[in-house]
């Protein structure tokens, strides 16, 4: 008998054998047991997660000679013929090869006829999104009102391309991508049944390479068995997949932490002799950074069991959270740009050097000549400590408005034009909306203890509304007196030097922006990047930070 590949040999035959799709199995089982079977189902999900397999098991459940059941016997002629792909009432169609409308009409011509052998005639249409618009139109009416003996089972990897009119006529189930733990567990079970030896790390590598697809993992397992002459080892799987051992990635990150460019480039050169997939190497570094970040934020959290937990904990102690995020972001962008490099190795080297170039000089990570552990952050999270207040010289030159008490809590008779600070009053009142805009665009004229006179900037004349002025008056009464009056006049300021609170705020903001841009341009790191790499500052990308 010819050899049968593992993907076909270990295809699930019952709902209980399906891995990772419990939510779909539960719905279909309840429908079958409760006699509430819909006439059309749509199964979606990535390749190799069990869409077609699920449809075949469902067809067996409908046509088992023991009756409609969620647990088909698997031994009757109907079940065996469906498993072997020769059941006359199960019509499997590949939509990719039947895109023409004439072929669809020919397929649907047999819908009115009763099934030959089974209880139901089942149409299993795979990759249904490949149908043309005309084919979908031909399918619609039949899909909406099929004869009672017909069931439609549709499968697709791209449900976005299926018309909404078709989706609305089906019960849709989205099959999940399987986790690495689920796939590796299934591979281990199969290897035990096959009486073959496999190293757990090798199965984890295959599960990772499968990217959520059980069928892909079984195909890779078949390949690794042939590659290792029946032995599935970690070294053999790495050689077959073209991946490198985790220790090599650890050494790269170790050199990055120490800012040792020579050791970093020497390591890349040594790896280049093995002709690695540099894109895969960069992905492995990103995964390591991801696990390090999780370990740093959740010290007690569970990491993937790849035998590197101790190393990750060490990296979490030596790296600052800022450096991890910086390296990860640079790696993501480098992964996108890697195909544009003259060759993969030089592109990878530039990504590594970019991580070193943008690494802050004051980073708490290990630096060349400084023991990294001496400056390490603890892994466990502690309550944030209060920072000492910055010295006045370190703060932006900005005059804080005086307290209102000095301007508004004095006796009314003592408040004259010389000691009344309108800007301080507006700041402390913190008015919102159009009322705040009206106050910010006014200049102080006079205060005699009873009447407050303000002059509104002509450019803001549209804000001079009686209801808004009344709200401003009510906001001022608690601090200036309940019997005060407000008089707002529209006109230019008497003094050309006078500024409204709005203009003061705009001028202060512009000065802080100019100071931030100048400080950034004069920074030694910025100048070094401009000279060494031809970097340039993107206009309007520098913003001041409030301290």
Secondary structure in CASP SS format (residue, H / E / C, confidence):
PFRMAT SS
TARGET T0000
AUTHOR 0000-0000-0000
METHOD secondary structure of the structure
MODEL  1
X C 1.00
X C 1.00
X C 1.00
X C 1.00
X C 1.00
X H 1.00
X H 1.00
X H 1.00
X H 1.00
X C 1.00
X C 1.00
X C 1.00
X C 1.00
X C 1.00
X H 1.00
X H 1.00
X H 1.00
X C 1.00
X C 1.00
X C 1.00
X C 1.00
X H 1.00
X H 1.00
X H 1.00
X H 1.00
X H 1.00
X H 1.00
X H 1.00
X H 1.00
X H 1.00
X H 1.00
X H 1.00
X H 1.00
X C 1.00
X C 1.00
X C 1.00
X C 1.00
X C 1.00
X C 1.00
X E 1.00
X E 1.00
X E 1.00
X E 1.00
X E 1.00
X C 1.00
X C 1.00
X C 1.00
X C 1.00
X C 1.00
X C 1.00
X H 1.00
X H 1.00
X H 1.00
X H 1.00
X H 1.00
X H 1.00
X H 1.00
X H 1.00
X H 1.00
X H 1.00
X H 1.00
X H 1.00
X H 1.00
X C 1.00
X C 1.00
X C 1.00
X C 1.00
X C 1.00
X C 1.00
X C 1.00
X C 1.00
X C 1.00
X C 1.00
X C 1.00
X C 1.00
X C 1.00
X H 1.00
X H 1.00
X H 1.00
X H 1.00
X H 1.00
X H 1.00
X H 1.00
X H 1.00
X C 1.00
X C 1.00
X C 1.00
X C 1.00
X C 1.00
X E 1.00
X E 1.00
X E 1.00
X E 1.00
X E 1.00
X H 1.00
X H 1.00
X H 1.00
X C 1.00
X C 1.00
X C 1.00
X H 1.00
X H 1.00
X H 1.00
X H 1.00
X H 1.00
X H 1.00
X H 1.00
X H 1.00
X C 1.00
X C 1.00
X C 1.00
X C 1.00
X C 1.00
X C 1.00
X C 1.00
X C 1.00
X C 1.00
X C 1.00
X C 1.00
X C 1.00
X E 1.00
X E 1.00
X E 1.00
X E 1.00
X E 1.00
X E 1.00
X C 1.00
X H 1.00
X H 1.00
X H 1.00
X C 1.00
X C 1.00
X H 1.00
X H 1.00
X H 1.00
X H 1.00
X H 1.00
X H 1.00
X H 1.00
X H 1.00
X H 1.00
X H 1.00
X H 1.00
X H 1.00
X C 1.00
X C 1.00
X C 1.00
X C 1.00
X C 1.00
X E 1.00
X E 1.00
X E 1.00
X E 1.00
X E 1.00
X E 1.00
X E 1.00
X C 1.00
X C 1.00
X H 1.00
X H 1.00
X H 1.00
X C 1.00
X C 1.00
X H 1.00
X H 1.00
X H 1.00
X H 1.00
X C 1.00
X C 1.00
X C 1.00
X E 1.00
X E 1.00
X E 1.00
X E 1.00
X C 1.00
X C 1.00
X C 1.00
X C 1.00
X C 1.00
X H 1.00
X H 1.00
X H 1.00
X H 1.00
X H 1.00
X H 1.00
X H 1.00
X H 1.00
X H 1.00
X H 1.00
X H 1.00
X H 1.00
X H 1.00
X H 1.00
X C 1.00
X C 1.00
X C 1.00
X E 1.00
X E 1.00
X C 1.00
X H 1.00
X H 1.00
X H 1.00
X H 1.00
X H 1.00
X H 1.00
X H 1.00
X H 1.00
X H 1.00
X H 1.00
X H 1.00
X C 1.00
X C 1.00
X C 1.00
X H 1.00
X H 1.00
X H 1.00
X H 1.00
X H 1.00
X H 1.00
X H 1.00
X H 1.00
X H 1.00
X H 1.00
X H 1.00
X H 1.00
X H 1.00
X H 1.00
X C 1.00
X C 1.00
X C 1.00
X E 1.00
X E 1.00
X C 1.00
X H 1.00
X H 1.00
X H 1.00
X H 1.00
X H 1.00
X H 1.00
X H 1.00
X H 1.00
X C 1.00
X C 1.00
X C 1.00
X C 1.00
X H 1.00
X H 1.00
X H 1.00
X H 1.00
X H 1.00
X H 1.00
X H 1.00
X H 1.00
X H 1.00
X H 1.00
X H 1.00
X H 1.00
X C 1.00
X C 1.00
X C 1.00
X H 1.00
X H 1.00
X H 1.00
X H 1.00
X H 1.00
X H 1.00
X H 1.00
X H 1.00
X H 1.00
X H 1.00
X H 1.00
X H 1.00
X C 1.00
X C 1.00
X C 1.00
X C 1.00
X C 1.00
X H 1.00
X H 1.00
X H 1.00
X H 1.00
X H 1.00
X H 1.00
X H 1.00
X H 1.00
X H 1.00
X H 1.00
X H 1.00
X H 1.00
X H 1.00
X H 1.00
X H 1.00
X H 1.00
X H 1.00
X H 1.00
X H 1.00
X H 1.00
X C 1.00
X C 1.00
X C 1.00
X C 1.00
X C 1.00
X C 1.00
X C 1.00
X C 1.00
X C 1.00
X C 1.00
X C 1.00
X H 1.00
X H 1.00
X H 1.00
X H 1.00
X H 1.00
X H 1.00
X H 1.00
X H 1.00
X H 1.00
X H 1.00
X C 1.00
X C 1.00
X H 1.00
X H 1.00
X H 1.00
X H 1.00
X H 1.00
X H 1.00
X H 1.00
X H 1.00
X H 1.00
X H 1.00
X H 1.00
X H 1.00
X H 1.00
X H 1.00
X H 1.00
X H 1.00
X H 1.00
X H 1.00
X H 1.00
X H 1.00
X C 1.00
X C 1.00
X C 1.00
X H 1.00
X H 1.00
X H 1.00
X H 1.00
X H 1.00
X H 1.00
X H 1.00
X H 1.00
X H 1.00
X H 1.00
X H 1.00
X H 1.00
X H 1.00
X H 1.00
X C 1.00
X C 1.00
X C 1.00
X C 1.00
X C 1.00
X C 1.00
X C 1.00
X C 1.00
X C 1.00
X E 1.00
X C 1.00
X C 1.00
X E 1.00
X C 1.00
X H 1.00
X H 1.00
X H 1.00
X H 1.00
X C 1.00
X C 1.00
X C 1.00
X C 1.00
X C 1.00
X C 1.00
X C 1.00
X C 1.00
X C 1.00
X C 1.00
X C 1.00
X C 1.00
X C 1.00
X C 1.00
X C 1.00
X C 1.00
X H 1.00
X H 1.00
X H 1.00
X C 1.00
X C 1.00
X C 1.00
X C 1.00
X C 1.00
X C 1.00
X C 1.00
X C 1.00
X C 1.00
X C 1.00
X H 1.00
X H 1.00
X H 1.00
X H 1.00
X C 1.00
X C 1.00
X C 1.00
X H 1.00
X H 1.00
X H 1.00
X C 1.00
X C 1.00
X C 1.00
X C 1.00
X C 1.00
X C 1.00
X C 1.00
X H 1.00
X H 1.00
X H 1.00
X H 1.00
X H 1.00
X H 1.00
X H 1.00
X H 1.00
X C 1.00
X C 1.00
X C 1.00
X H 1.00
X H 1.00
X H 1.00
X H 1.00
X H 1.00
X H 1.00
X H 1.00
X H 1.00
X C 1.00
X E 1.00
X E 1.00
X E 1.00
X E 1.00
X E 1.00
X E 1.00
X C 1.00
X C 1.00
X C 1.00
X E 1.00
X E 1.00
X E 1.00
X E 1.00
X E 1.00
X E 1.00
X C 1.00
X H 1.00
X H 1.00
X H 1.00
X H 1.00
X H 1.00
X H 1.00
X C 1.00
X C 1.00
X H 1.00
X H 1.00
X H 1.00
X H 1.00
X H 1.00
X H 1.00
X H 1.00
X H 1.00
X H 1.00
X H 1.00
X H 1.00
X H 1.00
X H 1.00
X H 1.00
X H 1.00
X C 1.00
X C 1.00
X C 1.00
X C 1.00
X E 1.00
X E 1.00
X E 1.00
X E 1.00
X E 1.00
X E 1.00
X C 1.00
X C 1.00
X C 1.00
X C 1.00
X C 1.00
X C 1.00
X C 1.00
X C 1.00
X C 1.00
X C 1.00
X H 1.00
X H 1.00
X H 1.00
X H 1.00
X H 1.00
X H 1.00
X H 1.00
X H 1.00
X H 1.00
X H 1.00
X H 1.00
X H 1.00
X H 1.00
X H 1.00
X H 1.00
X H 1.00
X H 1.00
X H 1.00
X H 1.00
X H 1.00
X H 1.00
X H 1.00
X C 1.00
X H 1.00
X H 1.00
X H 1.00
X H 1.00
X H 1.00
X H 1.00
X H 1.00
X H 1.00
X H 1.00
X H 1.00
X C 1.00
X C 1.00
X C 1.00
X C 1.00
X C 1.00
X C 1.00
X C 1.00
X C 1.00
X C 1.00
X C 1.00
X C 1.00
X C 1.00
X C 1.00
X C 1.00
END
